[in-house]
Each structure stands twice: as C-alpha cells, then as structure tokens.
Amino acid sequence: MKNFSVNEELCVLCGLCAQDCFFGLIKLDEYPKISDDDKCFECQHCLSICPTGAISILGKSAEDCTPLKGNMPGEDQVSALIKGRRSVRAYKPEPLEPERIQKLLDTAWHAPTGVNSRCVHITLMDDPDSVKKFSNEVYARLDEAIEKGVSEIPYVANLFKMISNNMKENGVDMLFRDAPHFIIVSAPETAPSRMADMSIFLSYFELMAQSMKIGTLWNGLLKRVIESILPDLKEKLGIPADHELGYAMLFGKPAVKYQRTVERGEARVRRVEWGD
Ligand SMILES: Cc1cc2nc3c(=O)[nH]c(=O)nc-3n(C[C@H](O)[C@H](O)[C@H](O)COP(=O)(O)O)c2cc1C
C-alpha cells in the first residue's frame, strides 16, 4: 500500500500528477486515484509536481517537503561547487558532528537510482578510533599480502609496496590519509543499475559534503584492498557476500583550503547528426 490520497479541497483537477506518473497509474476519476499501486516504484513525482500540495503518498505530504521556489542554488553557484570541489588528502583529526554526517547521508540518499531501486548499501565507519584500528590492521597485513603476490599486475604490486614503505619510513598514510571517517558502498549483484547507482550516490555525497565544508576522497586503493588484497575484510566489515563493491570514500574536516577552481578547459564533445 502506497497510501496515496488527495485533499479534495486543495485539488484543482489539473491532471499533472496523472501526466507525470511513469507507469500511468494515476487516473482522474473525478479526483486522482491510483490503480495497481503495487506497480508504483515510489518516485513521489505526484507529490512533487502537485501545484496546490493536495497529494500525499507513502505517509508524506507537501508539508513534509522543502518548497523549491526560492530554494534552488543558481547556475553559477552550482558551477563553482562542481569546479571548486577537490580531492582532499589531509584531514583534521577531530570527527564531524554525528548530525552533520546524518544530514550528508540523508541528502545523498536522494540521488537517483535505476527504477528508483535505492539499492545502494552504505557501510559507514564513523568512529575515528575504529578507522585507526582498521587502518593499522590493513598496514600490518599489507607486506605479507605483497609477499604472497597482491596482483598479477606488477604496477599494482609496486604501488602497494610504495604505499607500505611510505607508511613505515615516513609515516605518510596514503591509504586512509588520516581521515576520521569513511563509507563504502555496495549493492546486490541482482540490482539492475548498481554500478551507476553507487557512483551517482558517491558523487552526490561528495558535492553535498563540499557544500558543507567537508572534505572527501574517492578511494580506489581501499576498494582494491578490500576487493582483492585482503578479501576477508569484506565479511568482517559486514558487507553481504552477494554484494558487488562500488567504491570507498574518505571524509572529514579538511586540513587544507583551496582558494580557487581548477580550469580543465572545454568539454571534449563529438557532435553527431542523423540523416534520413
Ligand atoms: C574513481 C576514482 C578513484 C580514485 N582513487 C583515488 C585513490 O585511491 N587515492 C587518491 O589519493 N585519489 C584518488 N582519486 C582522486 C583523483 O586522483 C582525483 O579526482 C584527480 O586527481 C583530480 O583531482 P580533483 O578530484 O581534486 O579534481 C580517485 C578519483 C576517482 C574518481
């Protein structure tokens, strides 16, 4: 049951909810009604589009939502956010406030997913002591894994040797960058658009973080550690066995401040036309 209902005093019978429903499940039978609601994939477009706030669904009504009028950032602000976002590789040791982490996660949770599956599974390590212990275990086991042959690819083996030596000799943590928190996203192997969904989730997470002055780092190295170098960590982290790993992302209060955007020039585009 999707709990679709219409406040008949507010409804102006404009039909926008019916027009915008992906499966065409909403019919204007005098007032809008939903048929076959088990087909509804809960996108909430009907709630979002209603000009008078007459529709409720899934226990949510207009009063629960943020009005869009006057609340959207301008294009120059969004452009500055995208071009000003940086990979942060230096973090302050103090943790983020839990409610800020929750706000960040809850906002990123609104990222689009194929057929609105919301299949992304978030594994969060927010306790900095746990992150330190986890990092210590990874570094302690890295040399042995390298001895056993971490990869067929010499480049990868050499990279991880360099990472291990850098920690031992210089105390430089190239894997975790001394970040106080990280997330790993995974998704069931059966989820239809899982790789796209997971990447989009992290992209939204990163941009929201940037807007909150929180630093992030996509972490391909940590993904490789969990996926192939120390694979028992997947189970120890509680990531279900039938899940594909998406990516890992470090985050926390940045210990660096960037002053300006980078400029990567014009997008490389190959424009095509189609004739008869
Ligand atoms: C999929 C992906 C994986 C990455 N993995 C790592 C990583 O393991 N370690 C790291 O320091 N940076 C990593 N990065 C960051 C890139 O090096 C960085 O995005 C790039 O150099 C451009 O810098 P910018 O993010 O500040 O624009 C990764 C980025 C992406 C998108």
The ligand as an SDF file (V2000), in Angstrom:
LIG
                    3D

 31 33  0  0  0  0  0  0  0  0999 V2000
   37.1130    6.5680   -9.1810 C   0  0  0  0  0  0  0  0  0  0  0  0
   38.1800    7.3770   -8.5090 C   0  0  0  0  0  0  0  0  0  0  0  0
   39.1520    6.7490   -7.7400 C   0  0  0  0  0  0  0  0  0  0  0  0
   40.1250    7.4860   -7.0690 C   0  0  0  0  0  0  0  0  0  0  0  0
   41.0020    6.8660   -6.2300 N   0  0  0  0  0  0  0  0  0  0  0  0
   41.9080    7.5960   -5.5400 C   0  0  0  0  0  0  0  0  0  0  0  0
   42.7760    6.9860   -4.5760 C   0  0  0  0  0  0  0  0  0  0  0  0
   42.7410    5.7860   -4.3390 O   0  0  0  0  0  0  0  0  0  0  0  0
   43.6410    7.7730   -3.9030 N   0  0  0  0  0  0  0  0  0  0  0  0
   43.7360    9.1230   -4.1360 C   0  0  0  0  0  0  0  0  0  0  0  0
   44.5420    9.7820   -3.4920 O   0  0  0  0  0  0  0  0  0  0  0  0
   42.9190    9.7470   -5.0480 N   0  0  0  0  0  0  0  0  0  0  0  0
   42.0030    9.0170   -5.7200 C   0  0  0  0  0  0  0  0  0  0  0  0
   41.1370    9.6350   -6.6100 N   0  0  0  0  0  0  0  0  0  0  0  0
   41.2090   11.0900   -6.7930 C   0  0  0  0  0  0  0  0  0  0  0  0
   41.7640   11.5020   -8.1830 C   0  0  0  0  0  0  0  0  0  0  0  0
   43.1500   11.3300   -8.1930 O   0  0  0  0  0  0  0  0  0  0  0  0
   41.3580   12.9630   -8.4000 C   0  0  0  0  0  0  0  0  0  0  0  0
   39.9630   13.0150   -8.5660 O   0  0  0  0  0  0  0  0  0  0  0  0
   42.0030   13.6190   -9.6110 C   0  0  0  0  0  0  0  0  0  0  0  0
   43.4080   13.6680   -9.4500 O   0  0  0  0  0  0  0  0  0  0  0  0
   41.5050   15.0450   -9.8560 C   0  0  0  0  0  0  0  0  0  0  0  0
   41.6450   15.8430   -8.6880 O   0  0  0  0  0  0  0  0  0  0  0  0
   40.3570   16.5300   -8.0380 P   0  0  0  0  0  0  0  0  0  0  0  0
   39.4380   15.4280   -7.5520 O   0  0  0  0  0  0  0  0  0  0  0  0
   40.8560   17.3800   -6.9090 O   0  0  0  0  0  0  0  0  0  0  0  0
   39.6860   17.3410   -9.0960 O   0  0  0  0  0  0  0  0  0  0  0  0
   40.1570    8.8940   -7.2430 C   0  0  0  0  0  0  0  0  0  0  0  0
   39.1950    9.5240   -8.0430 C   0  0  0  0  0  0  0  0  0  0  0  0
   38.2040    8.7830   -8.6340 C   0  0  0  0  0  0  0  0  0  0  0  0
   37.1330    9.4980   -9.4180 C   0  0  0  0  0  0  0  0  0  0  0  0
  1  2  1  0
  2  3  1  0
  2 30  2  0
  3  4  2  0
  4  5  1  0
  4 28  1  0
  5  6  2  0
  6  7  1  0
  6 13  1  0
  7  8  2  0
  7  9  1  0
  9 10  1  0
 10 11  2  0
 10 12  1  0
 12 13  2  0
 13 14  1  0
 14 15  1  0
 14 28  1  0
 15 16  1  0
 16 17  1  0
 16 18  1  0
 18 19  1  0
 18 20  1  0
 20 21  1  0
 20 22  1  0
 22 23  1  0
 23 24  1  0
 24 25  2  0
 24 26  1  0
 24 27  1  0
 28 29  2  0
 29 30  1  0
 30 31  1  0
M  END
$$$$
